[in-house]
Amino acid sequence: TVIKKKIIDKAFEIYLSLYQGLVNYNEDKDAYKEFSRNFFDLVIVDECHRGSADADSAWREILQYFSSATQIGLTATPKETKEISNIEYFGEPLYTYTLKQGIEDGFLAPYKVIRIGFNTDLEGWRPETGKKDKDGNEVEDRVYNTKDFDKTLVIDERTSLVAKKISEYLNKTSRFDKTIVFCVDIEHAERMRQTLANESQDLVQANHKYVMRITGDDEEGKREVDNFINPEETYPVIATTSKLLTTGVDAQTCKLI
């Protein structure tokens, strides 16, 4: 058996890589260690909130390995939590570009917020004594709030009300306005897809792609991402998703989120 060891070409001036591509390259050596510590003069970390500032991550080791280089972190969503801190690693921001500037310069879409308060969200929900779920198990007696909904507890009436409010809005504007509905997880995205389909049965019967679930596990849905963001394509109109459309999707014709 002959095992050919991978060799990285060091003749280039600029390298592009994912963090994941820099580790586990060879069985005995991570890819980034194929380079000397002072090989790079400049390291640019895009989306630097995604772990580069996490002290416990392997990604932090990569940045520390190339500590002699100037390192620039870029992010639109900086994080400051107990686990992750952009400032702790990169320091205070050297340059900031505000949302207002982005809108005025034409890079970002102007928006307006419509606030709808459900009683369950504003006041919490507590089951009546002896309340049982669909499987016949008694629901724990406590106050549930938005941190629980669609994670530890599913209230079908709440899902239906969300779908109804979305449909009411589209009926006032245009039922073919491109819409993204962000859900807690894949299961929630499927429930919301079905509930929204029930609200617009006439359009779904005309074309089943009127409402689609676009999530990482749904091959048909993933194939429709390009059609969803294409201004020339009518369908899909409403996309229920979890995380697939959160970054790097330029949905120019999206009217409702």
DRENTI-962241 format. One line per field, with one value per residue: residue number from 1; residue in three letters; x negated, y, z of N, C-alpha, C in turn. Coordinates in Angstrom, 1 decimal. Each point is the difference from the previous one (the first is absolute). Example, Ala and Ser with C-alpha at 12.3 -4.5 7.8 and 13.67 -1.06 7.14 Angstrom:
resi <- [1, 2]
resn <- [ala, ser]
n.c1 <- [-13.2, 0.4]
n.c2 <- [-5.7, 1.1]
n.c3 <- [7.8, -0.7]
ca.c1 <- [0.9, -0.9]
ca.c2 <- [1.2, 1.1]
ca.c3 <- [0.0, 0.0]
c.c1 <- [-0.9, 0.8]
c.c2 <- [1.2, 1.1]
c.c3 <- [0.0, 0.8]
end
This chain:
resi <- [1, 2, 3, 4, 5, 6, 7, 8, 9, 10, 11, 12, 13, 14, 15, 16, 17, 18, 19, 20, 21, 22, 23, 24, 25, 26, 27, 28, 29, 30, 31, 32, 33, 34, 35, 36, 37, 38, 39, 40, 41, 42, 43, 44, 45, 46, 47, 48, 49, 50, 51, 52, 53, 54, 55, 56, 57, 58, 59, 60, 61, 62, 63, 64, 65, 66, 67, 68, 69, 70, 71, 72, 73, 74, 75, 76, 77, 78, 79, 80, 81, 82, 83, 84, 85, 86, 87, 88, 89, 90, 91, 92, 93, 94, 95, 96, 97, 98, 99, 100, 101, 102, 103, 104, 105, 106, 107, 108, 109, 110, 111, 112, 113, 114, 115, 116, 117, 118, 119, 120, 121, 122, 123, 124, 125, 126, 127, 128, 129, 130, 131, 132, 133, 134, 135, 136, 137, 138, 139, 140, 141, 142, 143, 144, 145, 146, 147, 148, 149, 150, 151, 152, 153, 154, 155, 156, 157, 158, 159, 160, 161, 162, 163, 164, 165, 166, 167, 168, 169, 170, 171, 172, 173, 174, 175, 176, 177, 178, 179, 180, 181, 182, 183, 184, 185, 186, 187, 188, 189, 190, 191, 192, 193, 194, 195, 196, 197, 198, 199, 200, 201, 202, 203, 204, 205, 206, 207, 208, 209, 210, 211, 212, 213, 214, 215, 216, 217, 218, 219, 220, 221, 222, 223, 224, 225, 226, 227, 228, 229, 230, 231, 232, 233, 234, 235, 236, 237, 238, 239, 240, 241, 242, 243, 244, 245, 246, 247, 248, 249, 250, 251, 252, 253, 254, 255, 256, 257]
resn <- [thr, val, ile, lys, lys, lys, ile, ile, asp, lys, ala, phe, glu, ile, tyr, leu, ser, leu, tyr, gln, gly, leu, val, asn, tyr, asn, glu, asp, lys, asp, ala, tyr, lys, glu, phe, ser, arg, asn, phe, phe, asp, leu, val, ile, val, asp, glu, cys, his, arg, gly, ser, ala, asp, ala, asp, ser, ala, trp, arg, glu, ile, leu, gln, tyr, phe, ser, ser, ala, thr, gln, ile, gly, leu, thr, ala, thr, pro, lys, glu, thr, lys, glu, ile, ser, asn, ile, glu, tyr, phe, gly, glu, pro, leu, tyr, thr, tyr, thr, leu, lys, gln, gly, ile, glu, asp, gly, phe, leu, ala, pro, tyr, lys, val, ile, arg, ile, gly, phe, asn, thr, asp, leu, glu, gly, trp, arg, pro, glu, thr, gly, lys, lys, asp, lys, asp, gly, asn, glu, val, glu, asp, arg, val, tyr, asn, thr, lys, asp, phe, asp, lys, thr, leu, val, ile, asp, glu, arg, thr, ser, leu, val, ala, lys, lys, ile, ser, glu, tyr, leu, asn, lys, thr, ser, arg, phe, asp, lys, thr, ile, val, phe, cys, val, asp, ile, glu, his, ala, glu, arg, met, arg, gln, thr, leu, ala, asn, glu, ser, gln, asp, leu, val, gln, ala, asn, his, lys, tyr, val, met, arg, ile, thr, gly, asp, asp, glu, glu, gly, lys, arg, glu, val, asp, asn, phe, ile, asn, pro, glu, glu, thr, tyr, pro, val, ile, ala, thr, thr, ser, lys, leu, leu, thr, thr, gly, val, asp, ala, gln, thr, cys, lys, leu, ile]
n.c1 <- [-0.8, 0.3, -0.4, 0.6, -1.0, 1.0, -0.2, -0.1, 0.5, -1.2, 0.3, 1.1, 0.6, 1.1, 0.4, 1.0, 0.6, 0.6, 0.5, 1.1, -0.3, -0.2, 0.9, -0.6, -1.0, -1.1, -0.2, -1.2, 0.7, 0.4, 0.8, 0.5, -0.3, 0.6, 0.5, -1.0, -0.3, -1.1, 0.6, 1.0, 0.1, 1.1, 0.8, 0.9, 0.7, 0.6, 1.1, -0.8, 1.3, -0.3, -0.6, -0.5, 1.0, 0.4, -0.3, 1.1, 0.1, -0.1, 1.0, 0.1, -0.2, 0.9, 0.8, -0.1, 0.2, 0.9, -0.4, -1.0, 1.0, 0.2, 0.9, 0.9, 0.9, 0.8, 1.0, 1.1, -0.4, -0.7, -0.8, 0.7, -0.4, 0.5, 0.5, 0.5, -1.2, 0.5, 0.5, 0.3, 0.2, 0.9, 0.6, 0.0, 1.1, -0.7, 1.0, 1.0, 0.9, 0.8, 1.1, 0.1, -1.3, 0.1, 1.1, -0.6, -1.0, 1.1, -0.8, 0.8, 1.0, 0.7, 0.4, 1.1, 0.1, 0.7, 0.4, 0.0, 0.8, -0.4, 1.1, -0.1, -0.3, 1.0, 0.9, -0.5, -0.2, 1.1, -0.3, 1.2, 0.5, -1.0, -0.5, 0.4, -1.1, -0.4, -1.1, 0.8, -1.2, -0.1, 0.4, -1.3, 0.4, -0.2, -0.6, 0.5, -1.1, -0.4, -0.7, 1.3, 0.7, 0.5, -0.4, 0.4, 0.7, 1.0, 0.4, 0.8, 0.8, -1.1, -0.4, 1.2, -0.2, -1.2, 0.5, 1.0, -0.8, -0.9, 0.9, 0.4, -1.3, -0.2, 1.1, -0.6, -1.2, -0.6, 0.8, -0.6, 0.0, -1.2, 0.1, -0.8, 0.2, -0.7, -0.4, 0.5, 0.6, -0.5, 0.2, -0.4, -1.0, 0.1, 0.1, -0.9, -0.8, 0.4, -0.3, -1.1, -0.3, 0.4, -0.8, -0.8, 1.0, 0.6, -0.9, 0.1, 1.3, -0.1, -0.9, -0.4, -0.7, 1.3, 0.0, -1.2, -0.4, -0.8, -0.4, -1.0, 1.1, 0.5, -0.3, 1.3, 0.1, -1.2, 0.6, 1.0, -1.2, -0.6, 1.0, -0.2, -1.3, 0.4, -0.2, -0.5, -0.2, 1.2, -0.4, -0.2, 1.2, 0.4, -1.1, 0.3, -0.8, -1.2, -1.1, 0.6, 1.0, -0.7, -0.9, -0.4, 1.3, -0.2, 1.0, -0.3, 0.9, -0.7, 1.3, 0.0, -0.5]
n.c2 <- [-1.2, 0.9, 0.7, 0.8, 0.6, 0.7, 0.8, 1.0, 0.6, 0.4, -0.1, -0.1, 1.1, -0.5, -0.3, -0.8, 0.0, -1.1, 0.4, -0.7, 0.7, 0.7, -0.9, -1.0, 0.7, -0.2, -1.3, 0.4, 0.8, 1.1, 0.4, 0.7, -1.1, -0.2, 1.1, 0.8, 0.2, 0.3, -1.1, 0.3, 1.1, -0.5, -0.1, -0.2, 0.2, -0.5, 0.7, 0.9, 0.2, -0.7, 0.4, 0.9, 0.6, -1.2, 0.2, -0.8, 0.8, -1.0, 0.8, 0.2, -1.3, 0.0, 0.9, -0.7, -1.1, 0.8, 0.1, -0.3, -0.5, 1.0, 0.0, -0.1, 0.3, -0.6, 0.7, -0.5, -1.1, 1.0, -0.8, 0.2, -1.2, -0.9, -0.6, 1.0, 0.5, 0.8, 0.9, -1.1, -0.5, 0.7, 0.3, 1.2, 0.2, -0.2, -0.7, 0.9, -0.8, 1.0, -0.6, 1.2, 0.0, -1.3, 0.4, 1.1, -0.9, -0.6, -0.3, 0.6, -0.9, 1.1, 0.1, -0.6, 0.2, -1.1, 0.6, -1.3, 0.3, -1.2, -0.3, -1.1, 0.8, 0.8, -1.0, -0.8, -1.3, -0.2, -1.3, -0.3, -0.1, -0.9, 1.1, -0.7, -0.5, 0.0, -0.3, 0.9, 0.7, 0.0, 1.2, 0.2, 0.1, 0.9, 1.2, -0.1, 0.3, 1.0, -0.2, -0.3, 1.0, -1.1, 0.0, 0.4, 0.9, -0.7, 1.3, -0.9, 0.5, 0.0, -1.2, -0.4, 0.6, -0.5, -1.1, 0.1, 0.5, -0.9, -0.9, 0.6, 0.0, -1.2, -0.2, 0.8, -0.7, -1.2, -0.9, 0.7, 0.7, 0.0, -1.1, 0.4, -1.2, 0.7, -1.3, -0.6, -1.0, -1.1, -0.7, 1.1, 0.0, -1.3, 0.2, 1.0, -0.8, -1.1, 0.8, 0.5, -1.2, -0.3, 1.1, -0.6, -0.7, 1.2, 0.7, -0.7, -0.1, 1.3, 0.1, -1.3, 0.7, 0.3, -1.0, 0.2, -1.1, 0.9, -1.3, -0.2, -0.6, 1.0, -1.1, -0.3, 0.3, -0.7, -0.9, 0.5, 0.0, -0.4, -0.9, -0.2, 0.1, -0.8, 1.3, -0.8, -0.7, -0.5, -1.2, -0.4, 0.2, -1.0, 0.3, -1.2, 0.6, -0.6, -0.5, -0.7, 0.9, -0.3, -0.6, 1.1, 0.3, 0.4, 0.1, 0.5, -1.0, -0.4, -0.1, -1.2, 0.3]
n.c3 <- [0.0, -0.9, 1.0, -0.9, 0.6, 0.5, -1.0, 0.9, -1.1, 0.3, -1.3, 0.7, -0.4, -0.5, 1.2, -0.5, 1.2, 0.3, 1.2, -0.5, -1.0, 1.1, 0.4, 0.6, -0.4, 0.8, 0.1, -0.4, -0.8, 0.7, -0.9, 1.0, 0.6, -1.2, 0.5, -0.1, 1.3, -0.7, -0.6, 0.7, -0.8, -0.6, 1.0, -0.9, 1.1, -1.0, 0.3, 0.5, 0.0, -1.1, 1.0, -0.9, 0.7, -0.3, 1.3, 0.0, -1.0, -0.9, -0.3, 1.3, 0.0, -1.1, 0.6, 1.1, -0.8, -0.7, 1.2, -0.7, -0.7, -0.8, 1.0, -1.0, 0.9, -0.9, 0.5, -0.4, 0.7, 0.5, 0.7, 1.1, 0.2, 1.0, -1.1, -0.6, -0.3, -0.9, 1.0, 0.8, -1.2, -0.7, 1.2, 0.4, -0.6, -1.0, -0.6, 0.0, -0.6, 0.2, 0.5, 0.6, 0.2, 0.3, 0.7, 0.6, 0.1, 0.3, 1.0, 0.9, 0.2, -0.2, 1.2, 0.3, 1.3, -0.1, 1.2, 0.3, 1.0, 0.2, 0.5, -0.7, -1.0, 0.1, 0.2, -1.0, 0.0, 0.7, 0.0, -0.3, 1.2, -0.1, -0.5, -1.0, -0.4, -1.3, 0.8, 0.6, -0.2, 1.3, -0.3, 0.2, 1.2, -1.0, 0.1, -1.2, -0.6, -0.6, 1.1, 0.3, -0.5, -0.5, 1.3, 1.2, -0.6, -0.6, -0.3, -0.5, 1.0, 0.6, -0.5, 0.3, 1.1, 0.2, -0.4, 0.8, 0.9, -0.3, 0.0, 1.1, 0.3, -0.5, 0.6, 0.9, -0.2, -0.1, -0.4, -0.9, 1.1, -0.5, 0.7, 1.1, 0.5, 0.9, 0.1, 1.1, -0.7, -0.6, 1.1, 0.6, -0.9, 0.2, 1.4, -0.1, -0.7, 0.8, 1.0, -0.6, -0.3, 1.2, 0.3, -0.9, 0.3, -0.4, 0.6, 1.1, -0.2, -0.2, 1.0, 0.2, -0.9, 0.1, 0.8, 0.3, 0.5, 0.3, 0.3, 0.8, 0.6, -0.6, -0.7, 0.0, 1.3, 0.2, -0.9, 0.8, 0.7, -1.1, -0.1, 1.3, -0.2, -1.0, -0.3, -0.9, 1.1, -0.3, -0.2, 1.3, 0.7, 0.7, 0.7, 0.5, 0.9, 0.3, -0.6, -0.9, 0.2, 1.1, -0.7, -0.7, 0.3, -1.3, 0.8, -1.2, -0.4, 1.1, 0.3, 0.5, 1.2]
ca.c1 <- [0.8, -0.8, 0.8, -0.6, 0.2, 0.4, -1.0, 0.6, -0.9, -0.3, -0.4, 1.0, -0.1, 1.3, 0.7, 1.3, 0.3, 0.9, -0.7, 0.1, -1.0, -1.4, -0.3, 0.2, -0.4, -0.7, 0.3, -1.0, -0.3, 1.0, -0.4, -0.7, -1.4, -0.9, -0.6, -0.8, 0.8, -0.1, 0.3, 1.0, -0.1, 1.3, 1.1, 1.3, 1.0, 1.4, 1.0, -0.9, 0.8, 0.4, -0.9, -1.4, -0.3, 0.3, -1.3, -0.1, 0.1, -1.2, -0.2, -0.8, -1.4, -0.6, -0.3, -1.2, -1.2, -0.5, 0.1, -0.9, 0.7, 1.1, 1.3, 1.2, 1.3, 1.2, 1.3, 1.2, 0.8, -1.0, 0.6, -0.6, 0.7, -0.9, -0.8, -0.6, -0.2, -0.8, -0.9, -1.1, -1.0, -0.4, -0.1, 1.1, 0.1, -0.7, 0.9, 1.4, 0.9, 1.3, 1.1, 0.6, -0.9, 0.2, 1.3, -0.2, -0.9, 0.6, -0.5, 0.9, 1.4, 0.8, 1.0, 0.8, 0.4, 1.4, 0.0, 1.3, -0.2, 0.9, 0.1, -1.0, -1.4, -0.1, 0.3, -0.3, 1.1, -0.1, 1.0, 1.0, -0.3, 0.3, -0.1, -0.8, -0.5, 0.6, -0.4, 0.7, -0.8, 0.4, -0.9, -0.6, 0.7, -0.8, 0.3, -0.9, -0.2, -0.5, -1.2, 0.5, 0.8, -0.6, -1.2, 0.5, 1.4, 0.6, 1.4, 0.5, 0.7, -1.0, -0.5, 1.1, 0.2, -1.1, 0.3, 1.1, -0.5, -0.8, 1.0, 0.7, -0.8, -0.2, 1.3, 0.1, -1.0, 0.1, -0.2, -1.2, -1.2, -1.0, 0.0, -0.8, 0.5, -1.1, 0.6, -1.0, -0.7, 0.6, 1.4, 0.8, 0.1, 0.9, 1.3, 0.4, 0.3, 1.3, 1.1, 0.1, 0.7, 1.4, 0.6, 0.1, 0.3, 0.3, -1.3, -0.8, 0.6, -0.5, -1.4, -0.4, -1.2, 0.4, -0.6, -1.0, -1.0, -1.4, -0.9, -1.2, 0.3, 1.1, -0.6, 0.8, 0.0, -1.3, -0.1, 0.8, -0.6, -0.3, 1.3, 0.6, -0.7, 0.0, 1.1, 0.7, 0.7, 1.2, 0.0, 0.9, 0.3, -0.3, -1.0, -0.3, -1.4, -0.5, -1.2, -0.6, 0.0, -0.4, -1.2, -0.5, 1.0, 0.4, 1.4, 0.3, 1.4, 0.7, 0.7, 0.5, -0.8]
ca.c2 <- [1.2, 1.3, 1.2, 1.2, 1.1, 1.3, 1.1, 1.3, 0.9, 1.3, 0.9, 1.1, 1.2, 0.1, -1.3, 0.1, -1.3, -0.2, -0.5, -1.4, -0.5, 0.2, -1.0, -1.4, -0.1, -1.3, -0.7, 0.4, 1.4, 0.8, 0.7, 1.3, -0.3, -0.2, 1.3, 0.5, 0.9, 1.4, 0.0, 1.0, 1.4, 0.5, -1.0, 0.6, -0.9, 0.5, -0.6, -0.3, -0.4, -1.4, -0.9, 0.4, 0.6, -1.0, -0.4, -1.4, -0.7, -0.3, 1.1, 0.9, -0.5, 0.3, 1.4, 0.2, -0.5, 1.1, 1.2, 1.0, 0.7, 0.9, -0.7, 0.8, -0.7, 0.7, -0.6, 0.9, -0.3, -0.3, -0.8, 0.2, -0.9, -0.6, -0.9, 0.6, 1.4, 0.5, 1.0, -0.6, -0.5, 0.9, 1.4, 0.9, 0.2, 1.1, 0.7, -0.5, 0.5, -0.2, -0.4, 1.2, 0.3, -1.0, 0.3, 1.2, -0.2, -0.9, -1.4, -0.7, 0.4, 0.6, -0.9, 0.4, -1.0, -0.1, -0.8, -0.7, -0.6, -1.1, -0.1, -1.1, 0.6, 1.2, -0.3, -1.4, -0.9, -1.0, -1.0, -0.2, -1.2, -1.3, 0.1, -1.0, 0.3, -0.9, -1.4, -0.4, 0.3, 1.3, 1.2, 0.6, 1.2, 1.2, 1.0, -0.1, 1.3, -0.1, -0.9, -1.4, -0.2, -0.7, -0.8, -1.0, 0.0, 0.4, 0.3, 0.0, 1.2, 1.1, -0.2, 0.4, 1.5, 0.6, -0.2, 0.9, 1.4, 0.1, 0.0, 1.2, 1.1, -0.2, 0.3, 1.4, 0.5, -0.9, -1.4, -0.6, 0.7, -1.0, 0.0, -1.0, -0.2, -0.7, -0.8, -0.5, -1.1, -0.6, -0.4, 1.2, 0.5, -0.8, 0.3, 1.3, -0.2, -0.6, 0.9, 1.1, -0.6, -0.1, 1.4, 0.4, -1.3, 0.2, 0.3, -1.3, -0.9, 0.5, -0.3, -0.4, 0.7, 1.3, -0.1, -1.1, -0.1, 0.1, -0.3, -0.8, -1.4, -0.1, 0.2, 0.8, 1.4, 0.6, 0.3, 1.1, 1.3, 0.9, 0.5, 0.8, 1.3, 0.5, 0.9, -0.4, -1.2, 0.2, -1.0, 0.0, 1.3, 0.0, -1.0, -0.2, -0.5, 0.1, 0.8, -0.1, 1.2, 1.1, 0.6, -0.2, -0.1, 1.3, -0.1, 1.4, 0.3, -0.4, 1.1, -0.3, -1.0]
ca.c3 <- [0.0, -0.1, 0.4, -0.5, 0.9, -0.6, 0.1, -0.3, -0.8, 0.7, -1.0, -0.3, 0.8, 0.8, 0.2, 0.5, 0.6, 1.1, 1.2, 0.0, -1.0, 0.6, 1.0, -0.5, -1.4, 0.0, 1.2, 1.1, 0.0, -0.5, -1.2, 0.2, 0.5, -1.2, -0.2, 1.1, 0.8, -0.5, -1.4, -0.4, 0.5, 0.3, 0.1, 0.0, 0.4, -0.3, 1.0, 1.1, 1.2, 0.0, 0.8, 0.1, 1.3, 1.1, 0.5, 0.1, -1.3, -0.7, -1.0, 0.7, -0.1, -1.3, 0.0, 0.9, -0.7, -0.9, 0.8, -0.5, -1.1, 0.3, -0.1, -0.1, 0.1, -0.6, 0.3, 0.0, 1.3, 1.1, 1.1, 1.3, 1.0, 0.9, -0.8, -1.2, 0.0, -1.1, 0.5, 0.8, -0.8, -1.0, 0.5, -0.4, -1.4, -0.7, -0.9, 0.1, -1.1, 0.7, -0.8, -0.6, -1.2, -1.0, -0.7, -0.8, -1.1, -1.0, 0.1, 0.8, -0.3, 1.0, 0.6, 1.1, 0.9, 0.4, 1.2, 0.3, 1.3, 0.3, 1.5, 0.5, 0.0, 0.9, 1.4, 0.3, 0.0, 1.1, -0.3, 1.1, 0.8, -0.7, -1.5, -0.6, -1.4, -1.0, 0.3, 1.2, 1.2, 0.7, -0.2, 1.2, 0.5, 0.2, -1.0, -1.2, -0.7, -1.4, 0.0, 0.0, -1.2, -1.2, 0.4, 1.0, 0.0, -1.2, 0.1, -1.3, -0.3, -0.2, -1.3, -0.9, 0.1, -0.8, -1.5, -0.3, 0.0, -1.3, -1.1, 0.1, -0.5, -1.4, -0.6, -0.1, -0.9, -1.1, 0.4, -0.7, 0.6, 0.6, 1.5, 0.7, 1.4, 0.7, 1.0, 1.0, -0.5, -1.2, 0.3, 0.1, -1.3, -0.7, 0.5, -0.5, -1.5, -0.2, 0.5, -1.0, -1.2, 0.3, -0.1, -1.4, -0.7, -1.4, -0.7, 0.1, -1.0, -1.4, -0.1, 1.3, 0.4, 0.6, 1.3, 0.0, 1.1, -0.5, 1.1, -0.4, -0.3, -1.0, -1.3, -1.0, 0.4, -0.2, -1.4, -0.3, 0.5, -1.1, -0.5, 1.0, 0.0, -1.4, -0.3, -1.2, 0.4, 0.9, 1.1, 1.1, 0.5, 1.5, 0.4, 1.5, 0.2, 1.3, -0.1, -1.3, -0.7, 0.9, -0.4, -1.4, -1.0, -0.4, -0.4, -0.3, -0.1, 1.2, 0.5, 1.3, 0.8]
c.c1 <- [-0.9, 0.9, -0.7, 0.4, 0.4, -1.1, 0.6, -1.0, -0.1, -0.5, 1.0, -0.2, 1.3, 0.6, 1.4, 0.3, 1.1, -0.8, -0.1, -1.1, -1.4, -0.3, 0.3, -0.4, -0.7, 0.3, -0.9, -0.2, 1.2, -0.5, -0.7, -1.4, -1.0, -0.7, -0.8, 0.9, 0.0, 0.2, 0.9, -0.3, 1.4, 1.0, 1.3, 1.1, 1.4, 1.0, -0.7, 0.8, 0.2, -1.0, -1.4, -0.4, 0.3, -1.2, -0.2, 0.0, -1.3, -0.3, -0.9, -1.5, -0.7, -0.4, -1.2, -1.3, -0.6, 0.1, -0.9, 0.6, 1.0, 1.3, 1.1, 1.2, 1.1, 1.3, 1.1, 0.8, -1.0, 0.7, -0.8, 0.8, -1.1, -1.0, -0.8, -0.1, -0.9, -1.0, -1.2, -1.1, -0.5, -0.2, 1.2, 0.1, -0.8, 0.8, 1.4, 0.8, 1.4, 1.0, 0.6, -0.9, 0.2, 1.2, -0.1, -0.9, 0.6, -0.4, 1.0, 1.4, 0.6, 1.1, 0.9, 0.5, 1.4, 0.1, 1.4, -0.3, 1.0, 0.1, -1.0, -1.4, -0.2, 0.2, -0.4, 1.2, -0.2, 1.2, 1.0, -0.3, 0.4, -0.1, -0.9, -0.4, 0.7, -0.3, 0.6, -0.8, 0.4, -1.0, -0.4, 0.7, -1.0, 0.3, -1.0, 0.0, -0.7, -1.3, 0.4, 0.7, -0.7, -1.3, 0.4, 1.5, 0.5, 1.5, 0.5, 0.8, -0.9, -0.5, 1.1, 0.2, -1.1, 0.2, 1.1, -0.4, -0.8, 1.0, 0.8, -0.8, -0.2, 1.3, 0.2, -1.0, 0.1, -0.3, -1.2, -1.2, -0.9, -0.1, -0.9, 0.6, -1.1, 0.6, -1.2, -0.9, 0.7, 1.4, 1.0, 0.3, 1.0, 1.5, 0.5, 0.4, 1.4, 1.1, 0.2, 0.7, 1.5, 0.7, 0.2, 0.2, 0.2, -1.3, -0.9, 0.5, -0.4, -1.4, -0.5, -1.3, 0.3, -0.6, -1.0, -0.9, -1.4, -0.9, -1.1, 0.3, 1.0, -0.6, 0.8, 0.0, -1.3, -0.1, 0.7, -0.5, -0.2, 1.3, 0.7, -0.6, 0.0, 1.2, 1.0, 0.9, 1.1, -0.1, -1.4, 0.3, -0.3, -0.9, -0.1, -1.3, -0.4, -1.3, -0.6, -0.1, -0.5, -1.2, -0.3, 1.1, 0.6, 1.4, 0.5, 1.5, 0.8, 0.7, 0.4, -0.9, 0.7]
c.c2 <- [1.2, 1.2, 1.2, 1.2, 1.3, 1.0, 1.3, 0.8, 1.3, 1.1, 1.2, 1.2, 0.1, -1.4, 0.2, -1.4, 0.2, -0.5, -1.5, -0.6, 0.1, -1.0, -1.4, -0.2, -1.3, -0.7, 0.5, 1.5, 0.8, 0.9, 1.3, -0.1, -0.3, 1.4, 0.3, 1.1, 1.5, 0.1, 1.1, 1.3, 0.5, -1.2, 0.8, -1.1, 0.5, -0.8, -0.4, -0.3, -1.5, -0.9, 0.4, 0.6, -0.9, -0.6, -1.5, -0.7, -0.2, 1.2, 1.0, -0.3, 0.4, 1.5, 0.2, -0.5, 1.0, 1.3, 1.1, 0.8, 1.1, -0.7, 1.0, -0.8, 0.8, -0.7, 1.1, -0.2, -0.4, -0.6, 0.4, -0.8, -0.5, -1.0, 0.6, 1.5, 0.5, 1.0, -0.6, -0.4, 1.1, 1.4, 0.8, 0.2, 1.2, 0.7, -0.7, 0.6, -0.3, -0.4, 1.1, 0.4, -1.0, 0.2, 1.2, -0.1, -1.0, -1.5, -0.9, 0.5, 0.8, -0.9, 0.8, -1.2, 0.0, -0.9, -0.6, -0.8, -1.1, -0.1, -1.0, 0.6, 1.1, -0.4, -1.4, -0.9, -1.1, -1.0, -0.1, -1.4, -1.3, 0.1, -1.0, 0.3, -1.0, -1.4, -0.5, 0.2, 1.3, 1.0, 0.5, 1.3, 1.1, 1.0, -0.2, 1.3, -0.2, -0.8, -1.4, -0.4, -0.6, -0.6, -1.1, -0.1, 0.5, 0.3, 0.2, 1.3, 1.2, -0.1, 0.5, 1.5, 0.7, -0.1, 0.9, 1.4, 0.2, 0.1, 1.2, 1.2, -0.2, 0.3, 1.5, 0.6, -0.7, -1.4, -0.6, 0.8, -1.1, 0.1, -1.1, -0.1, -0.8, -0.8, -0.5, -1.1, -0.6, -0.4, 1.1, 0.5, -0.8, 0.2, 1.3, 0.0, -0.5, 0.9, 1.2, -0.6, -0.1, 1.3, 0.4, -1.2, 0.2, 0.2, -1.3, -1.0, 0.4, -0.4, -0.3, 0.7, 1.4, 0.1, -1.1, 0.1, 0.0, -0.2, -0.9, -1.4, -0.2, 0.3, 0.8, 1.5, 0.6, 0.4, 1.2, 1.3, 1.0, 0.6, 1.0, 1.4, 0.7, 0.9, -0.4, -1.2, 0.3, -0.9, -0.4, 1.5, 0.1, -1.1, 0.0, -0.7, 0.1, 0.8, 0.1, 1.4, 1.2, 0.8, -0.2, -0.2, 1.4, -0.1, 1.4, 0.3, -0.4, 1.2, -0.2, -1.0, -0.1]
c.c3 <- [0.0, 0.3, -0.4, 0.9, -0.8, 0.2, -0.4, -0.8, 0.7, -0.9, -0.2, 1.0, 0.9, 0.1, 0.6, 0.7, 1.0, 1.2, 0.0, -0.9, 0.5, 1.0, -0.6, -1.5, -0.3, 1.3, 1.2, 0.1, -0.5, -1.2, 0.3, 0.5, -1.1, -0.3, 1.2, 0.7, -0.6, -1.5, -0.5, 0.6, 0.5, 0.0, 0.2, 0.4, -0.2, 0.9, 1.3, 1.3, 0.1, 0.7, 0.1, 1.3, 1.1, 0.5, 0.0, -1.4, -0.7, -1.0, 0.7, -0.1, -1.3, 0.0, 0.9, -0.7, -0.9, 0.7, -0.5, -1.1, 0.6, -0.2, 0.0, 0.1, -0.5, 0.4, 0.0, 1.3, 1.1, 1.2, 1.3, 1.0, 0.9, -0.7, -1.1, 0.1, -1.1, 0.5, 0.7, -0.9, -1.0, 0.5, -0.4, -1.5, -0.6, -0.9, 0.1, -1.1, 0.5, -1.0, -0.7, -1.2, -1.1, -0.8, -0.9, -1.2, -1.0, 0.1, 0.8, -0.3, 1.2, 0.5, 1.0, 0.8, 0.3, 1.2, 0.2, 1.3, 0.3, 1.6, 0.5, 0.1, 1.1, 1.5, 0.4, 0.0, 1.1, -0.3, 1.2, 0.6, -0.8, -1.5, -0.6, -1.5, -0.9, 0.2, 1.3, 1.3, 0.6, -0.2, 1.3, 0.4, 0.3, -1.1, -1.1, -0.8, -1.4, 0.0, -0.1, -1.4, -1.1, 0.3, 1.0, -0.1, -1.4, 0.3, -1.4, -0.3, -0.2, -1.4, -1.1, 0.0, -0.8, -1.5, -0.4, -0.2, -1.3, -1.2, -0.1, -0.6, -1.5, -0.8, -0.2, -1.0, -1.3, 0.4, -0.6, 0.4, 0.6, 1.5, 0.5, 1.4, 0.7, 1.2, 1.0, -0.5, -1.2, 0.3, 0.1, -1.4, -0.8, 0.5, -0.5, -1.5, -0.2, 0.5, -0.9, -1.3, 0.3, -0.1, -1.5, -0.9, -1.5, -0.8, 0.0, -1.0, -1.4, -0.2, 1.4, 0.5, 0.6, 1.4, 0.1, 1.2, -0.6, 1.1, -0.5, -0.3, -1.1, -1.4, -1.0, 0.4, -0.3, -1.5, -0.4, 0.5, -1.1, -0.6, 1.0, -0.1, -1.4, -0.2, -1.1, 0.3, 1.0, 1.2, 0.4, 0.4, 1.5, 0.3, 1.5, 0.1, 1.4, 0.0, -1.4, -0.7, 0.8, -0.5, -1.5, -1.0, -0.3, -0.6, -0.3, 0.0, 1.3, 0.6, 1.5, 0.7, 1.3]
end
